[in-house]
Amino acid sequence: MHNDQAAGLRAMQSHNTSPVNETEPKKTSGRPSKPVRVLAVASGKGGVGKTNVSVNLAVSLGQLGNRVLLMDADMGLANVDIMLGLQTKYNLADVLDGEKTLREVMVDAPGGIKVIPAASGVRRMAQLTPAENAGIINAFSEIDGFLDVLVIDTAAGIADSVVSFCRASQEVIVVVNDEPASMTDAYALIKVLSREYNLTKFKLLANMVRSEKHGLMLYDKFSKVCEQFLDVYIDYLGTIPFDHDLREAVQRQTPVTIAKPDSESAKAFKKIAVEINNWPIPTGVTGYLQFFVERLFQTQNS
């Protein structure tokens, strides 16, 4: 198995220099070059709706005219494809094994976005070495020039892969809801990222709460604790209210921003997407995914 993975990593390197499909990006990138916006969506614990947030933010950003790629980075317990009602034949495990390129496992999804699915129920994918994680991300060079926004749905908790993707991204969105465990575990995640890896800025998104006022109360309480005991700044990103339309959309495996675009939750996602779309592109970023790839390798080697 380890030999197969080593062969896969070597194959990814060769795919990056292969002329196969080299004209494909030109079909989708007839715009002036600009850096890719890279967003990591994380949570301290599971069950807070993190993947639903990732999916609907990706769709909402796509509806604003962005070319969006949603990466399922929960390597062993993937469910982005389930949320979108997709039947995927290949996933990141095939990329790691060198059987497929990143572009070959990429699939079209509702809302005009593209998705890179991960494997579900594959133990080895949840236990990747730093070199294997870096190898997968290095494969992103083959889609250079293809997209405007990369949304990464990380695993819940503080696993190595979560830390790596958060450190490599330009913005880290931490999803919480009104449960003590959610708030405590989100604090633990931020504590690890700040004290051990020097991340200092985070965006907080309150999900599945009663109202905007309730979300602001959660933010105020959480940010004060973080800023008192940690050397960080927590910015309020927004609130997603829990409504019946959202629950129904999840059961139908369709993003609420598509199934019920006039619902309160869909409007909230769109409002947050507009704010994200107006964020300034970080200075000093060159190329498309160069920033992400280089930061990821620095992460793996530190």
Residue pairs with C-beta under 8 A, 6 or more apart in sequence:
1 124
4 97
4 98
5 96
5 97
5 124
5 132
7 97
7 98
8 95
8 96
8 97
8 98
8 99
8 135
9 96
9 98
9 131
9 132
9 135
10 98
11 98
12 95
12 96
12 98
12 101
12 135
12 136
12 138
12 139
13 138
15 101
15 102
15 139
15 142
16 138
16 139
16 141
16 142
18 101
20 101
21 101
21 103
24 103
24 146
25 143
25 144
25 145
25 146
26 145
28 67
28 146
29 67
29 145
29 146
33 145
33 288
34 148
34 281
35 281
35 282
35 285
35 286
35 287
35 288
35 291
36 147
36 148
36 149
36 150
36 288
36 289
36 291
36 292
37 148
37 149
37 150
37 170
37 171
37 276
37 279
37 281
38 149
38 150
38 152
38 168
38 169
38 170
38 171
38 289
38 291
38 292
39 57
39 149
39 150
39 151
39 152
39 169
39 170
39 171
39 173
39 276
40 152
40 154
40 165
40 166
40 168
40 169
40 171
40 172
40 173
41 50
41 53
41 54
41 57
41 151
41 152
41 153
41 154
41 173
41 175
42 50
42 154
42 156
42 162
42 165
42 166
42 172
42 173
42 174
42 175
42 189
43 50
43 156
43 174
43 175
43 176
43 182
43 185
43 186
43 189
44 156
44 157
44 158
44 174
44 176
44 181
44 182
44 183
44 184
44 185
44 186
44 187
44 188
44 189
45 156
45 157
45 181
45 182
45 185
45 186
46 156
46 157
47 156
47 182
48 156
48 175
48 176
48 177
48 179
48 182
48 207
48 208
49 175
49 177
49 207
49 208
49 240
50 153
50 154
50 156
50 175
50 207
51 74
51 79
51 80
51 83
51 153
52 83
52 207
52 246
52 250
53 173
53 175
53 205
53 207
53 240
53 269
54 70
54 80
54 151
54 152
54 153
55 70
55 80
55 83
55 84
55 153
55 255
56 255
56 256
56 257
56 265
56 266
56 269
57 151
57 173
57 269
57 272
57 273
57 276
58 68
58 70
58 111
58 113
58 149
58 151
59 68
59 110
59 111
59 113
59 255
59 257
59 258
59 269
60 257
60 269
60 270
60 272
60 273
61 68
61 149
61 151
61 273
61 276
61 277
62 68
62 111
62 112
62 113
63 111
63 112
63 257
63 270
63 273
64 273
64 274
64 277
66 147
66 148
66 149
66 277
67 146
67 147
67 148
67 149
68 112
68 113
68 114
68 147
68 148
68 149
68 150
68 151
69 106
69 113
69 114
69 115
69 116
69 143
69 146
69 147
69 149
69 150
69 151
70 80
70 109
70 113
70 114
70 115
70 116
70 151
70 153
71 115
71 116
71 118
71 150
71 151
71 152
71 153
72 78
72 79
72 80
72 81
72 91
72 92
72 115
72 116
72 117
72 118
72 153
73 118
73 152
73 153
73 154
73 155
73 161
73 162
73 165
74 80
74 118
74 153
74 154
74 155
74 156
75 92
75 118
75 119
75 122
75 125
75 126
75 128
75 155
75 161
76 118
76 119
76 120
76 121
76 122
76 123
76 125
76 126
76 127
76 155
77 120
77 121
77 126
77 155
78 91
78 117
78 118
78 119
78 120
79 120
80 115
80 117
80 118
80 153
81 87
81 88
81 107
81 115
81 117
82 253
83 250
83 253
83 255
84 109
84 110
84 115
84 253
84 254
84 255
85 110
85 252
85 253
85 254
86 107
86 109
86 115
86 117
88 105
88 107
88 115
88 117
90 99
90 100
90 104
90 105
90 117
91 105
91 116
91 117
91 118
91 119
92 105
92 116
92 117
92 118
92 119
92 125
92 136
93 118
93 119
93 122
93 125
94 100
94 104
94 105
95 101
95 102
95 105
95 136
95 139
96 125
96 128
96 132
96 135
96 136
101 139
101 142
102 116
102 136
102 139
102 140
102 142
102 143
103 142
103 143
105 116
105 117
106 114
106 115
106 116
106 143
107 114
107 115
107 117
108 114
108 115
109 115
110 254
110 255
110 258
111 255
111 257
111 258
114 147
118 125
119 125
126 155
126 159
128 136
128 161
130 160
130 164
130 300
130 301
131 300
133 160
133 161
133 164
133 296
133 300
134 296
134 297
134 300
137 168
137 292
137 293
137 296
137 297
138 293
138 296
138 297
140 289
140 292
140 293
141 289
141 293
143 289
144 287
144 288
144 289
144 290
145 288
146 288
147 288
150 289
150 292
152 165
152 169
154 161
154 162
154 165
154 166
155 161
155 162
156 162
157 185
157 189
158 188
158 189
158 192
162 189
163 192
163 193
163 197
163 299
164 296
164 299
164 300
165 296
166 172
166 193
166 199
167 193
167 197
167 199
167 295
167 296
167 299
168 292
168 295
168 296
168 299
169 292
169 295
170 282
170 285
170 291
171 201
171 203
171 276
171 279
172 193
172 199
172 201
172 202
172 203
173 202
173 203
173 204
173 205
173 237
174 186
174 189
174 190
174 202
174 203
174 204
174 205
175 186
175 205
175 207
176 182
176 183
176 186
176 204
176 205
176 206
176 207
176 218
176 222
177 206
177 207
177 208
177 209
178 206
178 208
178 209
178 210
178 214
178 218
183 218
183 221
183 222
186 204
186 222
187 222
187 225
187 226
190 199
190 202
190 226
190 230
190 232
190 234
191 230
193 199
193 202
194 200
194 230
194 231
194 232
195 230
197 299
199 232
200 231
200 232
200 233
201 232
201 233
201 235
202 226
202 232
202 233
202 234
202 235
203 234
203 235
203 236
203 237
204 219
204 222
204 223
204 234
204 235
204 236
204 237
205 237
205 238
205 239
205 240
205 272
206 214
206 215
206 216
206 218
206 219
206 238
206 239
206 240
207 239
207 240
207 242
208 240
208 241
208 242
208 246
209 215
209 218
209 239
209 240
209 241
209 242
210 241
210 242
211 239
211 241
212 239
212 241
214 239
215 238
215 239
215 240
215 241
216 236
216 239
219 234
219 236
222 234
223 234
223 236
226 232
226 234
227 233
227 234
237 272
237 275
238 268
238 271
238 272
238 275
239 268
240 246
240 265
240 268
240 269
240 272
241 264
241 265
241 268
242 265
243 263
243 264
243 265
245 256
245 259
245 260
245 263
245 264
245 265
245 266
246 256
246 260
246 263
246 265
248 259
248 260
249 255
249 256
249 258
249 259
249 260
250 256
252 259
256 263
256 265
256 266
256 269
257 266
257 269
257 270
260 266
282 291
285 291
